[in-house]
C-alpha cells in the first residue's frame, strides 16, 4: 500500500454551490492559484467551469498560461494577480489573460484589453492607493473589475472590516460601470454589504471554513491517507523518534504510519493534531520526514496495513491547521507530490 491523496471533485462542486447560494446573486469567481491550493488547478477549474464558474484568479503569469491551456473556452476569464510584471505584457495578451493592475505605472502603461484594478484599502500589501484610484477614474481608465482585499474577514467583530469597506465605497462609486469585488471566502459571510457584484472564494472551495475553523456547510475535498507500517508497545518513559519530541507518559501503543512532512503534514502537527483510524480519533505524537507516530492505545483493532486518515472528512483541515499553528491554506499547498493522487469521480 502507498500514501494516497484523494481529491473529491463532487465535494468541490458542492462547496461552489454552497458559496454561490451565500453570495446571493454575486458572481462567484474561484481562486485557483498555487495549483488550485495544491489540489490541481486544471482539474478543479475544469469542474468549476462545468458547474458555471466563468471567472478565475491565479497569482503568476505561468499559472495563467497553464490554466488557459486547460480552459481554452473564450468565455473563461482568467485574472492574474501579479499584474504586468515587466516584460510579460505580450505573453498576457497572447494567452488572453486579464492582469490585475496594482500600481499607477502599470495602469498607465497597459495597452491591452480591459484589465482589473486592485485598490489598497488598508491591508498595505499590494494595490494602488485610494487617491491614485480616484485619479485613474478621472483619467478615463475603464477596468473590467475593481477589487480590494480584506485583512481580517475571518473575525466579523474586527473594526478593520468596516474601515476597509468604507475606504472601498468611494472607489466603487468612481467606477460605476465596473463590477466590484471585496470579499474572498471569509468576507462573503460578513453580509451583503461586502459582496458587491463579484466574490473571490479560495480556501472554502477546497474544504476550509470561512472562520478558520470547521464549518458544517463546507465539505472536505482532500483526503490524505497512509498505511500503518508497524505497531509498537511502549513503556512509560520511552522516547519516540529524534531528540525528546515525545516521551510516553504511560504504557501505550503507537502506530507508525508511512507519511510525514515530505507528504505535507507539518512537523508541528504533533502538538495536537489527530488522525482517524478504526472509527476513532487518534492523537498524532511525532511527525518526521517519512513517518508519523500515532497513539492508538484506544484503537484495539488497529493492524499493520490499515489506512489512516491524516486529513479528510474525519480528520478536518481546519483542526489540522490549528494544531500545526498554521492556516488551512498552508496545510493544503504543502501536500507533496509523493502521494498517489486520485480524482473522484474518475
C-alpha positions, 0 to 999 in steps of 0.5 A: 500500500502507498500514501494516497491523496484523494481529491473529491471533485463532487465535494468541490462542486458542492462547496461552489454551490454552497458559496454561490447560494451565500453570495446571493446573486454575486458572481462567484469567481474561484481562486485557483492559484498555487495549483488550485491550493495544491489540489490541481488547478486544471482539474478543479477549474475544469469542474468549476467551469462545468458547474458555471464558474466563468471567472478565475484568479491565479497569482503568476503569469505561468499559472495563467498560461497553464490554466488557459491551456486547460480552459481554452473556452473564450468565455473563461476569464482568467485574472492574474494577480501579479499584474504586468510584471515587466516584460510579460505584457505580450505573453498576457495578451497572447494567452488572453489573460486579464492582469490585475493592475496594482500600481499607477505605472502599470495602469498607465502603461497597459495597452491591452484589453480591459484589465482589473484594478486592485485598490489598497484599502488598508491591508498595505500589501499590494494595490494602488492607493485610494487617491491614485484610484480616484485619479485613474477614474478621472483619467478615463481608465475603464477596468473590467473589475475593481477589487480590494482585499480584506485583512481580517474577514475571518473575525466579523467583530474586527473594526478593520472590516468596516474601515476597509469597506468604507475606504472601498465605497468611494472607489466603487462609486468612481467606477460605476460601470465596473463590477466590484469585488471585496470579499474572498471566502471569509468576507462573503459571510460578513453580509451583503454589504461586502459582496458587491457584484463579484466574490473571490472564494479560495480556501472554502472551495477546497474544504476550509471554513470561512472562520478558520475553523470547521464549518458544517456547510463546507465539505472536505475535498482532500483526503490524505491517507497512509498505511500503518507500517508497524505497531509498537508497545511502549513503556512509560518513559520511552522516547519516540523518534529524534531528540525528546519530541515525545516521551510516553507518559504511560504504557501505550501503543503507537502506530507508525504510519508511512507519511510525514512532512515530505507528504505535507503534514507539518512537523508541528502537527504533533502538538495536537493534531489527530488522525482517524483510524478504526472509527476513532480519533487518534492523537498524532505524537511525532511527525518526521520526514517519512513517518508519523507516530500515532497513539492508538492505545484506544484503537484495539483493532488497529493492524499493520496495513490499515489506512489512516486518515491524516486529513479528510472528512474525519480528520478536518483541515481546519483542526489540522491547521490549528494544531500545526499553528498554521492556516488551512491554506498552508496545510493544503499547498504543502501536500507533496507530490509523493502521494498517489493522487486520485480524482473522484469521480474518475 
